[in-house]
């Protein structure tokens, strides 16, 4: 059997490699009625989306770049609830991570998380400005 040398994108790929290597996948397929889906591919996709390994940032779209530029022009020390949600969504999109919405907007942990997100988004944004 040829081994898949492709780098895993997330936990789903790791689970798939484990089940293939141990023979679990072959057993599941053998006991799955013909014509029915065992659900392995859907489970793999869901786990990859929930627990991705990719940390490389995506490029900003033109719209995201424009919106981040506008945010940078008006941002102050106090960030509005709407701005926090915008930061969380953009961070999720750029870094391929599940969307995280803070449950408490005044907690120190949230402030640190949002600050880290802003710093990382600024790094990606600044790559465009330095070209």
LINUR-V939190 format. One record per backbone hydrogen bond with DSSP energy under -0.5 kcal/mol. NH is the residue of the N-H (numbers start at 0). CO is the residue of the C=O. If there is no record, write none. Layout:
nh->NH co->CO
nh->NH co->CO
//
This chain:
nh->4 co->2
nh->10 co->46
nh->10 co->50
nh->12 co->9
nh->13 co->9
nh->14 co->10
nh->15 co->11
nh->16 co->12
nh->17 co->13
nh->18 co->14
nh->19 co->15
nh->20 co->16
nh->21 co->17
nh->22 co->18
nh->23 co->18
nh->24 co->18
nh->26 co->22
nh->27 co->23
nh->28 co->24
nh->29 co->25
nh->30 co->26
nh->31 co->27
nh->32 co->30
nh->35 co->32
nh->42 co->38
nh->43 co->39
nh->44 co->40
nh->45 co->41
nh->46 co->42
nh->47 co->43
nh->48 co->44
nh->49 co->45
nh->50 co->46
nh->52 co->8
nh->53 co->8
nh->57 co->93
nh->64 co->60
nh->65 co->61
nh->66 co->62
nh->67 co->63
nh->68 co->64
nh->69 co->65
nh->70 co->66
nh->71 co->67
nh->72 co->68
nh->73 co->69
nh->74 co->70
nh->75 co->77
nh->78 co->76
nh->83 co->79
nh->84 co->80
nh->85 co->81
nh->86 co->82
nh->87 co->83
nh->88 co->84
nh->89 co->85
nh->90 co->86
nh->91 co->87
nh->92 co->88
nh->93 co->89
nh->94 co->90
nh->95 co->91
nh->96 co->91
nh->101 co->99
nh->110 co->106
nh->111 co->107
nh->112 co->108
nh->113 co->109
nh->114 co->110
nh->115 co->111
nh->116 co->112
nh->117 co->113
nh->118 co->114
nh->119 co->115
nh->120 co->116
nh->121 co->117
nh->122 co->118
nh->123 co->119
nh->124 co->120
nh->125 co->121
nh->126 co->122
nh->126 co->123
nh->127 co->123
nh->127 co->124
nh->128 co->124
nh->129 co->125
nh->130 co->127
//
